[in-house]
């Protein structure tokens, strides 16, 4: 039995709470995981997991072994990288979670450069605007925007972006250009549900809160992009969301004398797990793109 592989299997089982989930992440059959855990318990002469109809949970000995095993796996990964040398590329598989629109516009176009630098690395990008469970999905690093809902999350802020009010030239030609935040009340708004119905503007120490109304609301950024580009109204978005259109003039900023709260971009790692060298390298890569 390979001790490091057995540790990896055990850690994945504890973090996912399932033999089948752990097997899927590692890429082996469930019987192989069950056999590995049984051999590990036999070797250690101690019960590591409690199996019940409610799932799997570690025993007291299992919790202690889990913490040590995580550290050992991380140290082994780092040792391999050190042995290969600082100039060597990364290898293996990296699973990344990111919002669909942000990844499509900001990450994917530059991804070939990252892959060229690391020819032995494979990247799985899980696209979802929702906050997913990093452990159960086997995610190594998540890119999340805004305030983090989990205060215990292991996270690093890698960029801060601007928010703007945007619309197409066609919409503005038909309905006029708002000059002050209060003018927005006379316009149609394309509402992103994650931001709510109230937009807060600031200028020279003055703050203005505007309640917006619109006939169309979206839970995902792709809907906001499509509606704005279809001349349906104004929207508050991060500049990242309309980066190509802001550059080519297809979408324009309005109320540029006023500022909206900035939006932070975070690299988030699974709670309780040390960030791998691959995950840190990917965070550095994203920072060079959007920072």
Rosetta blueprint (number, residue, H / E / L):
1 X L
2 X L
3 X H
4 X H
5 X H
6 X H
7 X H
8 X H
9 X H
10 X H
11 X H
12 X H
13 X H
14 X H
15 X H
16 X H
17 X L
18 X L
19 X H
20 X H
21 X H
22 X H
23 X H
24 X H
25 X H
26 X H
27 X L
28 X L
29 X L
30 X H
31 X H
32 X H
33 X H
34 X H
35 X H
36 X H
37 X H
38 X H
39 X H
40 X H
41 X H
42 X H
43 X H
44 X H
45 X L
46 X L
47 X L
48 X L
49 X E
50 X E
51 X E
52 X E
53 X L
54 X L
55 X E
56 X E
57 X E
58 X E
59 X L
60 X H
61 X H
62 X H
63 X H
64 X H
65 X H
66 X H
67 X H
68 X H
69 X H
70 X H
71 X H
72 X H
73 X H
74 X H
75 X H
76 X H
77 X H
78 X H
79 X H
80 X H
81 X H
82 X H
83 X H
84 X H
85 X L
86 X L
87 X L
88 X L
89 X L
90 X L
91 X E
92 X E
93 X E
94 X E
95 X E
96 X E
97 X E
98 X E
99 X L
100 X H
101 X H
102 X H
103 X H
104 X H
105 X H
106 X H
107 X H
108 X H
109 X H
110 X H
111 X H
112 X H
113 X H
114 X H
115 X H
116 X H
117 X H
118 X L
119 X L
120 X E
121 X E
122 X E
123 X E
124 X E
125 X E
126 X E
127 X E
128 X L
129 X L
130 X L
131 X L
132 X L
133 X L
134 X L
135 X L
136 X L
137 X L
138 X L
139 X L
140 X L
141 X E
142 X E
143 X E
144 X E
145 X E
146 X L
147 X L
148 X L
149 X L
150 X L
151 X L
152 X L
153 X L
154 X E
155 X E
156 X E
157 X E
158 X E
159 X E
160 X E
161 X E
162 X L
163 X E
164 X E
165 X E
166 X E
167 X E
168 X L
169 X H
170 X H
171 X H
172 X H
173 X H
174 X H
175 X H
176 X L
177 X L
178 X L
179 X L
180 X L
181 X H
182 X H
183 X H
184 X H
185 X H
186 X H
187 X L
188 X L
189 X E
190 X E
191 X E
192 X E
193 X L
194 X L
195 X L
196 X L
197 X L
198 X E
199 X E
200 X E
201 X E
202 X E
203 X E
204 X L
205 X L
206 X E
207 X E
208 X E
209 X E
210 X E
211 X E
212 X L
213 X L
214 X L
215 X L
216 X E
217 X E
218 X E
219 X L
220 X L
221 X H
222 X H
223 X H
224 X H
225 X H
226 X H
227 X H
228 X H
229 X H
230 X L
231 X L
232 X L
233 X L
234 X E
235 X E
236 X E
237 X E
238 X E
239 X H
240 X H
241 X H
242 X H
243 X H
244 X H
245 X H
246 X H
247 X H
248 X H
249 X L
250 X L
251 X L
252 X E
253 X E
254 X E
255 X L
256 X L
257 X L
258 X L
259 X E
260 X E
261 X L
262 X L
263 X E
264 X E
265 X E
266 X E
267 X E
268 X E
269 X E
270 X L
271 X L
272 X L
273 X L
274 X L
275 X L
276 X L
277 X H
278 X H
279 X H
280 X H
281 X H
282 X H
283 X H
284 X H
285 X H
286 X H
287 X H
288 X H
289 X H
290 X H
291 X L
